[in-house]
Amino acid sequence: MDANDNKEIRQLFDEYLQMYASRDDRLTEHFSDDFSGFTGGGDFLVKDRAVWVAITRQDFAQVKEPLRIELKDLAIQSLSETIAVTTGFFNIHLPIEDNILSQETARLVLIFRKESTCWKITHSSISIPYYLVREGEVYPMKELLERNQALEKQDVERTQELTRTNEYLSRVIEEQKHAQQQLDERNRLIDTLLANLPLGVFMVEAPTGKPLIANARALELLGRAILPDSNRENLADVYETYRYGTKESYPAEEMPIVRGMYGEVSTVDDLLVVRPDGTSKLMGISGTPVLDSNGHIWASLVCFQDITDRKEHENERLKVQKLESLGVLAGGIAHDFNNILTGVMGNISLAKMFVGGAHKAYAPLLGAEKASMRASELARQLLTFAKGGDPVKKVFSVQVLVKECVSMVLHGSNVKCTVDVPDSIHAINADEGQISQAIHNIIINATQAMPGGGSLTISARNEMLAVKNSMKLPPGTYIRIACIDEGCGISDADLRKIFDPYFTTKVSGTGLGLASTHSIIIKHGGHISVSSMVDKGTTFTIHLPSIGETFSEYKPESVSQTVECQNCGSILVMDDEEMIRDLAAEMLLEIGYEVTTCADGTEAVSHYSAAKESGTPFSAVIMDLTIPGGLGGKEAAKEILSIDPSACLIVSSGYSNDPIMSDYSAYGFEGAIAKPYTISELAQALRVTG
């Protein structure tokens, strides 16, 4: 407080004493609007300014003659820039003849507060030891002495009575203290137990449903800081609950907490609780009634735990079982189906070469080729579920792949796509066809969710996963691909089945698209998740292991797309299907190779051995992996390599239970070509290995 404020407060204090002595009620103008004060006796607080003004005027009316006040001491204390306390000691000379009462020392405490530009009195307290002021009446010393004597007598009697009572209470207190110690110890044990239980514990009064007890784990699971004020009637309104896997609200009468109020012991594992922050937890709940000493139900107790992960694992296990069943189906048909497709697509590619682009048959051939490719894609989707559908990996650019997928799927559509894949994105070592198929399926799903058009955003970022991550993936470098649409969204019930084989909400859907996408990502050591809000949109997030560097450092040299070559050498083709042998021979002859064909591995070993002995070894051997009833490609390759370790072997198959197609070099092969294939794909496979 500066000197000016101190001076002003001193002046206001002096004015207050002067007005008080002269019985001038203008001193009330110095009171703040929220003024409060103790009366002269010091035991009655007046909080209303108007009441205080009335008391002051009543006092002035009773003693109208001016008083004489001698200020003995004054202290001013600053509590803050706007609050100050003054304490003054002074003699009051009343206009009466009594020598005792006419001169006495009093203490006055005033609290000042600075309001706008001036100081106001917010509180007053005056102490006058030899009389009390109550409700405006002054009681002289004689009456006070009489009252004191009566009080002293009463005090003696009370003291004796209190002594006896205290002795009794001391005994009772000791007994209660001992009992309380035992109770406290028991409560500490219960509190410790509740605090360390991995289960949520919740108890309500019966039959009202009023909350009684909830441990910290219960609050954590329910997503609340404190329990809301609930009862049996509004339980369903306070806690948003659903039957797991449906949109049906969970009936209150089936909840264990309610059933316990009726004396039932129950357990459920299908109660989904939506927490205040919008997240949900699937609860496994057990409930039981709590009885009093008379056997009457007075509470209901439930213990519950989060079983969301367990249920997801169960669902995942069921999904794996479905995938295994589908894998058996895929394994049974893939080999024959792809052999047939190889014949179809190979002959179409030859026919296109023979007729040329100007021939009127060229357009129908293109249509047939596209239809065959769609059939091939369906077979590829089936193969992703089979144990033998392991990825055939190579290093490639995610940036290029995403842009190609977007261009292909969204060409001519009314969906606007934003691709946000920076040049710094790491390359991945994966099956390019399968990853392309997975992204295709997600983009197609997005376009189907926006039949009237909309926006799709596809982004990719590098990400380093720690040892402990929510996806439970091995630590290391990954890429994260996010596909975000603004479509109709997916309901919670459908969201849990979105990756199940044959599940679809589309009239024309097969139910294999997203299921195969899931299988592809998992087989690549990655993770895929989906989040969605109805009428808001859906986000698919994919994590795939990366090589930790950009593609530019791994980009292979470009391979010529020319089909024909001069004096290419001779090729040995081994396949149990005559149609495949004839087609492969015709393709290879068209490319410029000489061709020898055989039906099984035994013949292949014989042909290769004879050619080597004659001094005209084969440039390469294309070997079918699976030969029913005969020597297959894997076994024949071992025998040929024992004859000629430098032999160039290429494995070809539409399906295999062995991981040879994805790791062919480990078995002595220099390349792999998957059925079905076209003449250009066959030429490139030979050129790369050559």
N, C-alpha and C positions, 0 to 999 in steps of 0.2 A: 504494500500500500504506500502510495506516495504521500508527501507531506501535506498536500492540499486536501486529500481525502481525510487524512488524520485530523486536520484542522476543522474541516467541515463537520465530522462526526462529533468532535468535542463541543462545537458550537450547538449542534442539535441536542446533545445530552444536557447542556446547560439550559437551553430553552425549555426542554422537557421538565427539568426540576423547577424552573421559575414558574411555568404554567401550572405545574402540580401544586406548588406552594400557594399560588394566587387563586387556586380553584378555577382555572380557566380551561373549559372543556375543548378549547381549540387544539389542545395537545393531541386530540384524537385524529386530527388531520394528518399527523405524522405517521399514522398506522398504515401498514400495507393492507391490500385487499384480503390476503390470506393470513391476517394477523391471528396469533394465539398467545395466551398468557396464563400464568398461575395467579390466583387471587392472593391476597395478603397472607393467608395462612399457609400458602405453599402446597396445599394438598388438593386443590380443585382446578383442573385445567379447562380453560374456556377456549374453544376452538373457533367460535363464531365471532367475527369482528363486531357485528351489531350488538351481540350480547355483552361483549366487553365494554363497548361504548355506553350501554345502558347501566352497567355496574359502576362505571366511572362517574357518570352523571348522578347516580343515586348516592355515591360516596360524597360527592361535592355538595349534594343537596342536604345531607345529614350534618356535615361540618362545613358551613358556609364561610366562616371566618378564615382569613389567610393564615397559612402556617409559616413558621420560620425554619428554614433548612440550612444547616451548616455542613458543607461538603468537606469530609475529612480526607478522603483518598479516592483516586480514580485510576483505573487501568483500562487501556484500549488494546485489544488483541486482534490482529488481522488473521482471519482464517483462509481468505483467498482474495482475489482482486475485487470480488463483489460482496464478500461477507465479512463483517467485523462484530466483535463482542465488546461491550463496555460493562465494567463492574465498578459501581460506586458505593462507597461507605459514607454515611452522613447522619447527623443528629436532626431529629424532628422535634420541634417545639410546638406542642398542640396548644390551642387557646383554652386551656383548662387550668385549674389551680392545683390539681394533684401533682406533687413533685415527682412521683414515680413515673407516671404515664406521660407527663408533659415533656419529658426529655429522655429520648432513647435513641440508640444507634440502630440504623436500619441498613440493609444491603439491597441495592437495585441492580438487576442485570437486564440490559437491553441488547437485543441482537438486531443489527442494522444490515440491510441488503440494498445494494445499488440497483435502482430500477430506472432505466432510461438515463436521465442526466442528474437524478437526485437520489439521496439515500432515504430509505423508508424503514420504519421499525416493524419487524416481522414477529418479534416475541418479547414479552416482558415478564419478569419474575421479581417480586419484592418480598423480602423477609423482615418481619417485625416480631422479635421474640416474645414480647410481653402481652401481646393480644393476638387474637385470630380474627380474620375477616372472613365471614361466611355469608354469602348471599346478601352482601351489602350491610350487614348488621355488625356493630362493634360491641364485643363482650368485655366488660371491665375485669380487672384482676381478681376481685373478690369472688366473682362467680367461677372464674377459672380455678382458683384455689380450692373451692368446694368440689369442683369436678375432679380435680387432681386427687384430693383425699379419697373420694369415692372410688376412683380408679385404682389407687394404691391398695385399698382394702380388697377390692375385687381381684387385683393382681396377686395378692398373697394367697387368696383362696384358689385362684386359678393355678398358681404355681404349685401348691400342694397337690391339687388334683392332677396336674400335668406330671408331677414327679411319679405319682403312682402309675399313671398311664404309660409314662416312658419306660418304667421298669417292666411293665407287661409287654409293651411294644418291642423292647429290646430282645426279649425272649422270642417273640413272634418273628422279629426281623431275622434273628439268627437262624431260626428254622426255615424261614422263607429263602434266606440267602443260600443255605445248603441245598434246598430244593431247586432254587434258580440255577445254581452251579451245575447241578445234575442235568437240568433242562437245557442250559446253554451248551453243555458238552454234547448232549444228544442232538441239538439243533446244528452244532458245528459239524457233527458227523453226517447229518442229513444234507446240509449245505454242500459239504465236500463231495458227497456222493452225487448229488444233483449236478454240481458244477463240472464233474469229471465224466459223467455218463456221456457216451457218444450218441445217446438217444435223446429226442425231445420228450419232455415230461410236462403234461398239462392236466390240471385238475380243476373241475368246476363244481359249484354247489348244485345239489339236487333238491328239488326239481327245477330251480330257477334258471340254472345254466350260468350263473354269475362266476367269472373267473376267480380262482383262489390261488393257484400256484402255477408258475411256468419257469422252467430253468432257462439258462442262457442259450442252450442248444435249440430249445423250442422256438425262442424268439428269432434265432438265426435262420432256422429252417422256414419259419413263417414269414421272414423278411420284415420284421417289425422291431422297433425300439422298445415299445411297451405294448401290452395287450389292450385291445379296444374294449369298450364297455359293451359286452354282448350278453345275450340270454338265449334261452332255448328257442324262443319265437323268432329272433332275428339272426340266428346263427348262419343261415344260408345267405343272408344279405351281407353280413360283416365279412365272411370268408367266402371268396369266389371259388367254388369247387366244381369239378366236372368228373364224370366217369371216364376213365382213361380210354383213349381211342375213339371217343364220341364227342359230340357237341352237347350232350345231355347233362344238365345240372345234376350234381350228386344229391339224391334225396336226403334231407336232414334226418329222417327217421331211420335211415340205414347207416348213418355215421356211428362209429363205435362210441364217441363221446356222448351221443344222445341215447344210444342203446344201453349204456352203462347206467344212465339215470333210471332206467326201467328194470335194472337188475340183471341185464344180459352181459355175458362175456363174449366178445366178438373180435375177429381179426379180418381186415380187408387189405388188399394190395392193388386197388384200382382207383384210388382217390387222388385226383390231380388238383393241386392247390395253385391258384394264380396269385402271386404275391403283389404287394402294392406297387413295385417297380415294373410290373408287367411280365417278369419271368415266372416260370412255373416249375413246380417240383412234384414228382410222383411219390406219394407217401405209402409206406407200409405201416399200418396202424393196428395196435392191439388195445382194446378197452376193457375195463372191468369196473363194477360198482364198488364203492367204499362204504362199509357198514359201521354204524356206531355200536356202543356197548350193548344196546338193546336189540341189535340185529336189523335196525332200520337203515335204509339207504339215505345217506346224507351228502354223498359226493360221487362223481364219476371221474375215473383216472384213465388217461390214455398215454401210451408210450409210442412214439413214431420215429421213423427214420427215412432218409432220402433213398429211394430205391430206383431213381431215374437211370443211373448208370447200369444197375443190374438188369433192369428191364430192357435197356438198349442193347446190352450184351445178349440177352435172351433173344431179342428180335434179330440181332445180327447173326446169332447162331441158326435161327430158323431160316434167315435169308441165305446163309451159307448152305444149309441143307437143300433149299430150293435150287440154288446155283449148282450144287453138286448133281442134283437130279437133271437139271438142264444140261450140265456138262456131259452126263451120260448120253443124253439125247443127241447133243451136238457131236460127240465123238462117234456116234453110230452112223450119222448121215454125212458128216463133213467130207470124208475121204471120197465116197462115191459121187457126192454132189459136185465137189470141186473138179473131179475128173471129167464129169459131164460138161461142166462149165468151161473147162479148158478146151474141150473139143469145140464147143459153140463159139467162144470168144476168139480162139485161134483161127478157126475157119473164117470168121467174120473179118478179122484183121488181114488175112490173106486175100479175101475177096475184095476188100477195099483197095488193096494194092493193085490187083489185077484190073479192076474196072476203071479206076481213076476218079477224080473228083467231078469230072464233067458228065459221067454216065448217070442216067436216070435211076439206076439201081443204087447209086451211092448213098442217097438220103435214106432209103429204107434200111440199108446196112448200118448207117449211123444210129438209126432208131433201135435196131436190134442190138447193137453194141451197148447202147445206153441201158436198155432193159437188162442185158446180161450183167452189166456192171452193178445195177441195183440188186440183182440176184446175188452177185458176188459180195456186195456189202452186207446183205442179210446173212449170208454164210459166215462172213467175217464176224458179225455180231454174235452169232451162235458160238463161234470158235473162241470168243473171249471168255466164255463160261467154262470151256473145257480145260482139263488139266494140261493138255498139250498145247493150249493156245498161248504159250509164253511169248513175250515180246521179242521180235527180231530187231535188235537195237542198233542205232547208229547216232552219231552226233549231228544235230541240226539246229537251225535257228527258230526259236519260238516266235520271234517277231514276224518272220516271213510266213510261218505256218498259220498264225492267227489271221493275218491279212488275207491269205488265200482262202481260208475258211469263210471269213466274212464276205468276201467277194463272191464266192461260189453260192453260198446259201441265200444271201440277201439280194442277189441280182434280180432287179425287177420288182422287188417287194416294196411295201410302203413303210418299212421300218428303217429309221435313221440310226446308224451305228457310229459311235465314237470309239476309236481304237487308241488306247493310251499304253503303248508298249515302247519304252525308251530304247535307244541304241545300246545302253549299258546292260540290258537284260542278259543274263547268263544263258548259255546254250544248255541243252539237256541231252543225255544219252538215252534214247528211248526208241520205241517202235513208232516211226513217223506216221505210218498209216493208222495205227490204233489211236494215237493221240489226236490226229486229225479227225478220226471218227468220233472220239469223245467230245471234242469241241463242236463238231458239226451237230451232234445230238442236242447239246445245250442251246446252241443258237436256234435250232429248229424249234425246240421247246419254247424259247422266248418269243419267236414269231407267232407261234400258235396261241400264245397267251395274249397277243396284241393283234387280233384280227382286223381292227380298225386302224392299225398303224400305231407307232409310238417310238420311244427312244430306247436304245440298247447301248450300254457302255461296257467295253471289255478292256480291262487293264491288267498289266503284269508288272510285278516288282520282285527284286531280289530280296531274299530273307534268310537270316541265319537263325536256326532253331537251336535252343539250348537243350541241355540234357533232359530237363523236365519241361515238357511242353504239353499243352492241352490235347494235342492230337496223338500223343504217345508215339511219335515218330522218332527214329534215331536222330541224334544231333548232327548238324552239318548245314551245308548250303542248299537252299531250295529256291524255287521260283513260286510265287503266289499269283495265280490267275483268278480274277474276279469277273463274273458276268452278271451285270445288273440290268434288269428290265423294269419297265413301268406297266407291266401287264396286270391281269386280273388277280394274281396272287394264288397261293395254295393254302387251303384250310389246314388246321392243325391235324385233323384226322387223316387227310391225304398225305401230309408232309412226312408222316412216319412210314408210309408205304411207297414213297416216291421212287426208291431204288429197287423195289421188289420186281422180279421178272413177271411179265404179263400184266402188271398193274398199269392201267391207263384210264384217263378221264376223257380221252379223245375218241370220237366215233370211229375214226379210221386208223387209230393207233394200234401198234402191235404189242406195246408194253415191254419192248426190248431195248429201246433207245437209251433211257437213263440207267436201266439195269446194266447194260453193257458198258456204259460210261463208268459206272461205279466199279465194275470188274476190271476194266482197263487201268484205272488209276491205282487200284489196290495192287494189281500185278506189277505195277511200276514202282512199288514201294512208296506210294503217295497217299494223299488223304483228300476226300471230297466231302463238303458239307453244304447244306442249303438252309437259308432262312427266308421267311416270306411273311407278308401281311396281306390279307385279303383286300383287294381293290387298291393296293399300294404298289405291289411289285414283288419280285423274287431276286435273290442273290445266290448264285452258285460260286463257291470258293474252292479252288483246287491248289494243292501243294504237291510239287514234284521235285525229286532230287535234281540238282543241277551239277554241272561240271565245275562250277566256281569261276568260270571265265566266259568271256563273250565268244560268239561263234567264229569271229574273224580269225582267231588263232587256230581253229580246227577245221576251217572250211576246206573241204577236199577239192582237188582239181576237177574242173568241169569235164564231163564225159561227153563225147560226141554223140549226137542223136541219130547219126547216119546208120541205117540198117545194113546196107550192102557192104561187103568187103571183097577184096581180090586175094585169091589163093590163101584162104583163111586156115586151111588145114582140115583135119577130119575130126568128127565128134562121135562118140559112142553114147547112145541113148538107151537106158535101161528102164522099162516100165511094164507092169503086168497088163496094162490096158492097151489093146491093139490100136484103138482109136487115138490114144495119146501118142503112141509110137509113130503112127503114120503122120499125124499132124505135126509133131515135132520135126520129123524128117523133112516134110515139105517146107516148113518154116526155115530150117537150117539150110536146105538146098537153095531157097530163095535168097537167103542172106549171103551165101557163097561158100558154105562148108560142104565137105563130103560127109556122108552120114552112114553109120552102122547102128542097127537097133537090135535089142534082145529083150526077153521077157522076165528074166530074173538075174539074181546076183551071180549064180554059178556060171551062166553064159557070159556075163559081163567080164568075169575074171578070165575066162578062157579067151574071149576076143581080145582083151587087153594084152594078155601074155603073148598071144600069137602075133599081134601087131608090133609089139616091142621086139620080139625075136626077129621079125622080118625087116626091122630097121625103119618102119614107118609107124611110130607110136601115135596114139590119139592125142590131139591138142587138148582135149578135155573130155570128161565123162559126166554126163547128166544122169543122176541116179535117183530113182523113186525110193523113198525111205521104207515104205510098207509094201511087202510082197506076200500076200496070203499064200501059205503053203510052200514058200520058197525062200531062198537066201535074200534078205533085204539089203538096203543100201548101207546100213551101218556095218554089217558084217562083211559085205563085199568090199567096202572101202578099206577095211583092215588088210584084207588079202591083197588087194591091188597095191596098197602102199608098201606092203612087204616085198612086192616084186619091184616096184618103182617108187621110192620115197619122194620123188619130185613130181609125181602124177598130179594133174590138176583135176580135182573132183568137185562137182557142184551137186548139192543135195536139193531135191525137189519133192514137195509133198503138199497135199491139201490139208493134212492133219497128222499129228503124231503125238503119242503119249510120252515121248522122250523130249528133252529140252534141246535136241540137236538143231532144230531150225533157228533157235535164238542164240545158240552158242556153238555154231557149226565148226569153228576153227579148232575147238577142243577135241573134235573127233576126226581131224585130218582133212576136213573139207575147206576149200578156199572161197566158196560162195554158196548162196542159197537163193532159190527162186520158188516163190509160193504159187501154187495153183489156185485159180486159173491165171494164165498169163497170155500176153499178146506177143506178136512177133518182135515189136520194138523192145519190150521188157526182156525177152529172151536174148536179143542181140546185146543189150546193155549188160546183162549178167555175164555173158561170155567176154565182153570187152573189158569189164572191170577186173575179172579174174585173170584175163590174158595179159 
